[in-house]
Amino acid sequence: MRFAPIIDPAVRRPAPKPVRVDLRTVFLIGTGLWAAALIVCLILDALDFDVTTPMIVCAAGVIVGVLMLIWEHFDRWDYRRLGQ
């Protein structure tokens, strides 16, 4: 019955264990893409195009990416420390 887990929690299947994912590669790729976009904006700015707003967005993307890499470093450090 489809509603059995709602009515009787004892018939529920156990939840799967969370998978540990390496977020460094995700954050590195995203930060690299923002950095490439920032370089394109800087080149367009040197050619006298008005790209101030996109340049600010790209710089914010790079900053957030670096902050997320720092967070991932400390999160992984805590995970390794608690696992021992």
C-alpha positions as CSV (number, residue, x, y, z in Angstrom):
1,M,0.0,0.0,0.0
2,R,1.4,3.4,-0.9
3,F,0.2,5.1,2.2
4,A,1.6,2.5,4.6
5,P,4.8,4.4,5.4
6,I,2.8,7.5,6.3
7,I,0.4,5.6,8.5
8,D,2.9,3.1,10.0
9,P,6.5,4.4,10.1
10,A,7.8,0.9,11.0
11,V,7.3,-0.2,7.4
12,R,9.5,2.5,6.0
13,R,12.7,1.5,4.3
14,P,15.9,2.8,5.9
15,A,17.3,6.0,4.5
16,P,20.4,5.6,2.4
17,K,23.7,6.9,3.8
18,P,24.8,10.2,2.4
19,V,27.5,10.1,-0.2
20,R,30.7,12.1,0.4
21,V,31.3,14.2,-2.8
22,D,34.5,16.0,-3.7
23,L,33.2,19.5,-4.1
24,R,36.7,20.9,-4.9
25,T,36.4,20.0,-8.6
26,V,33.0,21.6,-8.8
27,F,34.1,24.8,-7.2
28,L,37.4,24.9,-9.2
29,I,35.5,24.5,-12.5
30,G,32.9,27.1,-11.5
31,T,35.6,29.6,-10.3
32,G,37.6,29.0,-13.5
33,L,34.6,29.8,-15.7
34,W,33.9,33.0,-13.7
35,A,37.6,33.9,-14.0
36,A,37.5,33.3,-17.8
37,A,34.4,35.5,-18.1
38,L,36.1,38.2,-16.1
39,I,39.1,38.1,-18.4
40,V,36.7,38.5,-21.4
41,C,35.1,41.4,-19.7
42,L,38.5,43.0,-19.0
43,I,39.4,42.6,-22.7
44,L,36.1,44.1,-23.8
45,D,36.6,47.0,-21.3
46,A,40.0,47.7,-22.8
47,L,38.2,47.9,-26.2
48,D,35.9,50.6,-24.8
49,F,32.8,48.5,-24.4
50,D,30.5,49.3,-21.4
51,V,30.8,46.1,-19.4
52,T,30.9,47.5,-15.9
53,T,28.0,45.5,-14.5
54,P,29.0,42.1,-16.1
55,M,32.6,42.7,-14.8
56,I,31.3,43.2,-11.2
57,V,29.1,40.1,-11.5
58,C,32.1,38.0,-12.8
59,A,34.4,39.4,-10.0
60,A,31.7,38.5,-7.4
61,G,31.6,35.0,-8.9
62,V,35.3,34.6,-8.6
63,I,35.2,35.8,-5.0
64,V,32.3,33.5,-4.0
65,G,34.2,30.6,-5.7
66,V,37.3,31.3,-3.7
67,L,35.3,31.5,-0.5
68,M,33.6,28.2,-1.3
69,L,37.0,26.6,-1.9
70,I,38.2,27.8,1.5
71,W,35.0,26.5,3.1
72,E,35.4,23.1,1.4
73,H,39.0,22.9,2.7
74,F,37.9,23.4,6.3
75,D,34.9,21.2,5.9
76,R,37.0,18.4,4.6
77,W,39.5,19.0,7.4
78,D,36.8,18.6,10.0
79,Y,35.4,15.5,8.3
80,R,38.9,13.9,8.3
81,R,39.5,14.9,11.9
82,L,36.2,13.6,13.2
83,G,36.6,10.3,11.2
84,Q,39.8,9.3,13.1
